[in-house]
C-alpha cells in the first residue's frame, strides 16, 4: 500500500508542501520547488492550490533524523 501524501517535516521552507510532494514521488525537494515556482509564474492558480494543500494535507507523524 503506498504512503499517503504528507507535508514534510524534514524538507520544508514554508509549509512543507513541496517537500512532501518530492518525498511522495521520490524526487529532490529543490527540483519540485523550482518547478512549482516557474509554473506559478505562468499560472497564478497554483498559488491557490499551494495554500489549499497547506490547509488540507497533514504533516508527517514525526521528525526523522
Phi, psi and omega in degrees: 000127181289152178289142178286160178291127179227151173284137186281139172263351181259323184245070181231150171242306176259291185232001177084008182293308181295323176296320177293320177296319179297316179294323180296318182264357179075035181249173175277136184298323181296325178293319179294318179297316180296314179297316179299317180296314181296315180293329177292327177297324181274333184221101185294346181291342177294334175295319176294323177296318178300314179296319177297318178295326177298325182276330187264315187281126181281162175288162172298160184292323184211163175285141176251141180266000000 
